[in-house]
Amino acid sequence: MVEDESREFPAALAAALAGGFDYDDGNGVDFEPFPEFLPAGETAGWFRSWTGNQEVDGACFRVFGQDGTGGYAAFWLVREGRGLVEQPVVFLGSEGETGVIARDLADFLWLLAGGVGPWEAAAGYGAEEEEEPRPDPAREAVAERFAPGRRRGPAGVVADAGAEFPGFDEELMGLTR
């Protein structure tokens, strides 16, 4: 990532993150969006600290928010030649939790519409059958506007993302020192 890349969010992401999220004493979404992407220098510093590896720079991530403990949500720039909105969305937790949580921005919009944030998705949302959906009507309207015809439930979004990128966790752990 170069320092002069736009730090402005794509319109769909900005709309989905507008208004923040309600944590609801642990029953809501634990996510604090940033007003713009982190600068390359901050991303590099964080990624070096997160991995303990001074030889990496995190240039393959465009960080756009965090959970309450400081874990980051980001686009993972892994699809060469494809635009930002076509890249998978990942979560890198403050305690080493990792996960690909959406195959692209459209899937991420539907994840949020289902009332699930990045941390919840990485923490295994959908693994428990008794988990009840918590749809977010405002974000559902955003998803309908920017990703019509892509409606999916949160468990399907997370499962498909993990299936498409099964080696993400191992790749990251290979960078840690």
C-alpha positions in Angstrom: 0.0 0.0 0.0 1.3 3.4 -0.8 0.9 6.4 1.5 -0.9 8.5 -1.1 -3.7 5.9 -1.7 -7.1 7.3 -0.9 -8.1 6.8 2.7 -11.7 7.5 1.9 -14.1 4.6 2.1 -16.0 3.3 -0.9 -19.6 4.7 -0.8 -21.2 1.4 0.2 -18.8 0.9 3.1 -19.3 4.4 4.3 -23.1 4.0 4.2 -22.9 0.7 6.1 -20.7 2.1 8.8 -22.6 5.4 9.3 -24.2 5.8 12.7 -21.9 3.4 14.5 -23.0 0.2 16.2 -24.8 -0.5 19.4 -22.8 -2.8 21.7 -25.9 -3.3 23.9 -24.0 -4.6 26.9 -22.5 -7.4 25.0 -25.7 -8.4 23.1 -25.1 -6.1 20.1 -22.2 -5.5 17.7 -18.7 -4.9 19.1 -17.4 -2.7 16.4 -16.0 0.9 16.2 -15.6 2.0 12.6 -12.9 4.5 11.8 -13.8 7.7 9.8 -11.4 6.6 7.0 -8.8 3.9 6.3 -5.8 3.8 8.6 -2.7 5.4 7.0 -0.1 3.0 5.6 2.4 4.0 8.4 -0.1 3.2 11.1 -1.0 -0.1 9.5 2.7 -1.1 9.2 3.3 -0.2 12.8 0.3 -2.2 14.0 1.0 -5.2 11.8 4.7 -5.4 12.9 3.5 -5.2 16.5 0.8 -7.8 16.0 3.1 -10.3 14.3 6.3 -9.4 16.3 7.9 -9.3 12.9 9.7 -6.1 11.9 10.2 -7.4 8.3 6.5 -7.1 7.4 4.5 -4.0 6.6 0.8 -5.0 6.4 0.5 -3.4 3.0 -2.0 -6.1 2.0 -4.5 -4.7 4.5 -6.8 -1.7 4.4 -8.0 -1.3 8.0 -11.3 0.4 8.5 -12.4 -0.3 12.1 -11.8 -2.1 15.4 -13.6 -4.0 18.2 -13.5 -2.9 21.8 -10.2 -4.7 22.5 -8.4 -3.3 19.5 -8.8 -6.1 17.0 -8.9 -4.8 13.4 -11.3 -5.3 10.5 -9.7 -4.8 7.1 -9.9 -5.6 3.5 -7.2 -8.2 2.6 -5.7 -7.3 -0.8 -5.2 -10.8 -2.0 -7.0 -10.8 -5.3 -4.5 -9.4 -7.7 -5.8 -7.1 -10.3 -9.2 -6.7 -8.6 -10.7 -3.6 -7.0 -10.9 -3.0 -3.3 -14.6 -3.9 -3.1 -13.8 -7.3 -4.6 -11.3 -8.2 -1.9 -12.2 -10.3 1.2 -12.8 -8.8 4.6 -10.8 -10.1 7.5 -10.6 -9.7 11.2 -7.3 -9.8 13.2 -8.0 -9.8 16.9 -6.0 -8.3 19.7 -5.4 -11.8 21.1 -4.4 -13.4 17.9 -7.9 -14.4 16.6 -8.1 -14.3 12.9 -10.6 -15.1 10.2 -11.8 -14.3 6.7 -15.3 -13.1 7.5 -16.7 -12.1 4.0 -15.6 -12.8 0.5 -16.0 -9.2 -0.6 -17.7 -5.9 0.3 -21.2 -7.1 -0.9 -21.0 -10.1 1.5 -19.8 -7.9 4.3 -22.8 -5.6 3.8 -25.1 -8.6 4.2 -23.2 -9.7 7.3 -23.8 -6.3 8.9 -27.4 -6.4 7.8 -27.8 -9.6 9.7 -26.7 -7.9 12.9 -23.2 -9.5 13.0 -20.0 -7.5 13.2 -16.4 -8.5 12.4 -15.5 -9.8 15.8 -18.7 -11.8 16.2 -18.1 -13.3 12.7 -14.5 -14.3 13.5 -15.5 -15.6 17.0 -17.6 -18.3 15.3 -21.0 -16.8 14.7 -23.4 -19.5 13.4 -21.5 -22.3 15.1 -24.2 -22.5 17.7 -27.6 -23.5 16.4 -29.4 -21.5 19.1 -28.0 -18.2 18.0 -30.9 -16.0 17.0 -30.6 -13.6 14.1 -30.4 -9.9 15.0 -31.2 -8.2 11.7 -30.4 -4.5 11.4 -33.0 -2.8 9.2 -30.9 0.3 8.4 -28.0 -1.8 7.2 -30.3 -4.1 5.4 -31.5 -1.1 3.4 -27.8 -0.3 2.6 -27.1 -3.9 1.5 -30.2 -3.8 -0.7 -29.0 -0.6 -2.3 -25.4 -1.5 -2.9 -25.6 -5.3 -3.2 -29.0 -6.2 -4.6 -29.5 -9.9 -5.4 -26.7 -10.9 -3.0 -28.8 -11.3 0.1 -27.3 -13.9 2.4 -27.5 -14.8 6.1 -24.5 -14.2 8.3 -23.7 -17.9 8.9 -23.6 -18.5 5.1 -21.4 -15.4 4.5 -18.9 -16.5 7.1 -18.9 -20.1 6.0 -18.3 -19.3 2.4 -15.5 -16.8 3.2 -13.7 -19.4 5.3 -14.2 -22.1 2.6 -12.7 -19.8 -0.1 -9.7 -18.8 2.0 -8.9 -21.8 4.2 -5.2 -21.0 4.6 -5.6 -17.4 5.9 -4.8 -18.3 9.6 -1.8 -20.4 8.7 -0.5 -17.7 6.4 -0.6 -15.1 9.1 0.9 -17.4 11.7 3.7 -18.0 9.3 4.6 -14.3 9.6 4.6 -14.2 13.4 7.8 -14.3 15.4 
